[in-house]
Amino acid sequence: MKDANANEVEASGADPSPSPKVKLVDYVARELLYQGYVASRLTGMTPSNMRRAIGSATRSKYLIALPFAFLLLLIMAEARFLPLNGYLTYPIGVLIWTFMPVFISVMQISYGASAGPQIRDTLLTLPLSDGDVKTVASGALISSLKIPLLVSVAILLIAGLVLGPWLMLAGILAAVLSTALALIAVSAIVRAYRRLGTNSRLSTLIRIITVIPILLFSLVLGYVQSSKVQISFFQATYVPVLNLDGVAQGHGLALIISLVYTVPVAIVGYVAFRRTSVALLSPLTFFASRRGSFRAMVRPPITALVLSDFRQMLRSPRLVGFIIVPFIYVIITIYSSVVSAQSGAAESYPALFISSVLPVAAISSFLAYVLYLTELRGLSYFMTLPLGRFTNVKSKLAVTILFYGVSAALLGVTFTAVTGNADLFIPIVAFMLTVVACVLYTALYFHYTVKSMALGVLGFVNTVVYTIVNLIVFGIPAASFVVALFLYGNFVYPTLILAGSSLIEIAILLLLLVRAS
Amino acid sequence: MTASGEAIRVDDLVVRYGQKTAVNHLSFSVKKGEIYGLLGPNGAGKTSTIKALIGLTERDSGTVEVLGRDIDSDAVWIKGKIGVVPENPVLFDSLTPNEFLELVASLRKLPDMKKTRSLVTAFEFDEFMDTPIASLSMGNKQKVTVIAALMHGPEVLILDEPFNGLDVRSVRIFKDLLVRHTSGGGAVLFSTHIMDVAERICNEVGIIDQGAKVAEGTMEQLKASIHGSTLEEVFLKATNMEKEIDEVLKALE
């Protein structure tokens, strides 16, 4: 039918000129941006101000792109001024920090575009050939990624002016290669999902497999950073990926060879993605694993909420990313600690704590925000249920404490095993109070935000204000602890200061929450 | 305080979105044992009224009482006594109906799932219980919200376009359940565009236009006062649409 349409169009000479196609790509990209941003934040009300929602979505994309770009800048500067093992860490770092946003963004669009099928159906009803539909779909999907890519490339170009053209070239090659690899990975996963994900269990399995490419890249980076890999001149010239080290060092031959494989990989990436692009906008069809099985049971409200949060976390790409990345970080840290200990280079306790446990606590302090955001999707129904005023807060506390507890405990056990001393567990437990304060603040924030959310979406300024205040709630106890740690050199007084300041925050926030509800 | 026998009482309700007044000084009441139909053209303020009634939208003024309790001071108690079918079945997409109904039953602290099981069977929904809600058709999503609204045997049902997307069999079952619910002393407030359904099952009807009530009464009272032989005629006359439709049709000739 589609081909017949295409033939008719060709015969009538009504093949659309490139200009309408470019416009169509732009419209579809805007729609994807809008849906990706708004879909998970719907309150049941239709957002009335689409322009404002798209503006918020665009600014959010920049906000998300900036930390990645900053990371690229740091890696580039480190390669220039503190080259640990040649320049290898630099291209590998660019590879992973470009791969992650591209891969996660596309996966998020494919799962998150609630009206993706409508976009696809609309495209298929237009007088476009099958190839045109694919071009428009892939163009729109790639266009929706342009902000993180442009920000990263701009940083690489500008920094290249200061740090040297070879570093810039190596970085851009790594970014192009990484983007293509991300598109190939997405295409492979989506194809597997379409073919095998015909029931809820297989679908869940494939969603879990989604994290494997990220995990592999992360472990490679961890390995290169921790084990001080040295590569030979031959490897730095002829071996794909490794020879980006050669490019960074200014070897012309390495540049030519890297172009020889980067260009075909980029083409393969685009072609594979173009083929999959329409599937990315197609409905996800599941069939029940078991038919006619009514297994629901009544549980205590908080248990039911916690269970529901965990179920949604494991099935939402947004949440899976949020959880998997810290866990990967924990795995890399554990791996690095064991390797460092084997080489006799054990770090001091304060450094170990600040570089390892503090980031996990900081990430945990934002988990409740993501949980509440996910809840907004079904909020209009959720608000009709008879929930006690602290029931939901308690469930968010339980999930966050579990998340932080498991991650931090894994680190604590490893450090204890490596150093033979369990002191690090004292501040790990105390930091739980700081995380609790952040959950209470998040609950308070959502209490007021939901009330005023006529638009149905969280505005950009609103999100920035939340982030800043949450960083302050976390930062006051954390900064006091770090300063005290350097002053006293042991964990006793710093932990008392940490616990004391966190408890004061908890008391204030509890008071505000009681008054608000 | 509601008069004895009143399940819902709305007094002088005003809801504004910025400059736009969605509900304009609206008052009505729904008695126990009654099905009250809230009718109106698109954008008349039906959904805003229902949202304000269950606390989803903030009121600018006016009071809402359900079973004699104020929605502001006794919201949790009221939510325990009502069942709601919202206009759009926007639920937790990644959960299955099994998991979603389990969550709702747990939050409502039901003693068991017997009634839920019966409803699932009645709506022939067993085979979809393990399918993620995101993958369900609109009608099947609607069935999930209908089952969730009825599972705890609420005293008051508040339904916004409850028959949207449902198949003929399900509509019939649901309508009969509503009639049985009111004959047992329960109350139903529902909004709909389907005049036939409203005419057949409503004891009383309120017609609103541009946020304000333009007519109210039993079928007989409305037909007599507005001079219409069917509810559709009454509705079109009450909302001044009859002449407008004639003009539009003439223009299309």
Interface residues (C-beta under 8 A of the other chain):
Chain A: L42 G44 S48 S114 S200 S203 P283 L284 T285 F286 F287 A288 S289 R290 R291 G292 S293 F294 R295 A296 M297 V298 R299 P300 P301 T303 A304 L305 L307 S308 R311 Q312 R315 S316 E375 R377 G378 S380 Y381 M383 T384 L385 P386 L387 G388 R389 T391 K451 A454
Chain B: Y17 G18 K51 I54 G55 L56 E58 V76 W77 K79 G80 I82 V84 P86 E87 N88 P89 V90 L91 F92 D93 S94 L95 T96 N98 E99 L101 E102 L103 V104 A105 S106 L107 R108 K109 L110 P111 D112 M113 T116 R117 V120 D126 E127 F128 M129 D130 T131 P132 A134 S135 T145 A148
